[in-house]
Amino acid sequence: MAKRARDLSLTLHIGLHKTATSYVQNLWDARRYDLMRAGVLYPVTGTTIPYGVNTRDGAQSGQTLFTRPGDRSALVAELLEEVPPSVSNVLLSAEDFSLPDRMSAEDAVGQLATFGSVKVVLVLRRQDTWVESLYKQLVDQFLNYETRSFDTFLAERGPLLLDFHARFSPWRELVGPENFHAISYDDVAGGAAISDQILRIAGLRAPLPEAPADQSVPRYESVRAVDTIGLRVLNGYRLATREMRNRTARRIYDVAPAGDIALMTDEMRAGIQQICAPVNERIEAEWFTEPVPGLRFGKPVKTPTCAEPTTAEMIDYLDQVIALCEDARRFEVDQAPLP
């Protein structure tokens, strides 16, 4: 098995979150056998929870079990067993690799050192739009229990999250500049184009054949900014089961007012751009061979056009959210086994 691994090239797509990762993972999942026939394995090994336990359709996290703490040698062995003789390239994708508190680059690359070569692909997104989208996703996830407001989250987590050069240079140093590939989300025309670039890096010998007309790829839609208000209340209840938490979250989406709110102020955006523009210029010079003006904050941000909810609408919304959360808590207490 170790000899077989030395003949394989591994491409590790490490994120970021909110850069079409769910889309490309869903696409590769749907085209798994087409990819295999083209010489690239997108494995089943390392995947985890089925879609049904997520609050919205289309959510998945690729081979996220490879990002969990602990000894992953058995998981690597299972992956190698899955590789058919006709395949020489393996593609893993899990955005949790990019979380600073999940695992180190040394740990991630070290566990996969049995492969003949390891390439890393990182999709970057301008920090102002990215961190807002990340916050909405974290608020929506079970067991994060994120209750901070966006401005507090940004003040406390921003310094660690937003310096992409400092965060991801260790990955580049470990695999070497020739095996480290950066893609600018803001300079690529959508998830399909991002997928094509990653597949070429992973060794796809020819374009995939056209998908069947009846084959659709699930899309993962982010929660709205107004939803984060209700979800923060929900997270404060710390419901014990994923199923109950997600069932309650879906009901919270349903009772949200029609309008939306703005999480990021103009002052916040200007501050992020002032801090991150020099970082991104350095990234462009060192990690890219072509200009990436979108990563340099080169495009104006589209602001929400819908009206904000009124104060009365927000009060009514929060009343309904609290009632839903209280019902969920009572249900869990009633269902709890007796001591």
Secondary structure, 3 states (H helix, E strand, C coil): CHHHHHCCEEEEECCCCCCCHHHHHHHHHHCHHHHHHCCEECCCCCCCCCHHHCCCCCCCCCCHHHHCCCCCHHHHHHHHHHCCCCCCEEEEECHHHHCCCCCCHHHHHHHCCCCCEEEEEEEECCHHHHHHHHHHHHHCCCCCCCCCCHHHHHHHHHHHHCCHHHHHHHHHHHHCHHHEEEEEHHHCCCHHHHHHHHHHHCCCCCCCCCCCCCCCCCCCCCCCHHHHHHHHHHHHHCCCCHHHHHHHHHHHHHHCCCCCCCCCCHHHHHHHHHHHHHHHHHHHHHHCCCCCCCCCCCCCCCCCCCCCCCHHHHHHHHHHHHHHHHHHHHHHHHHCCCC
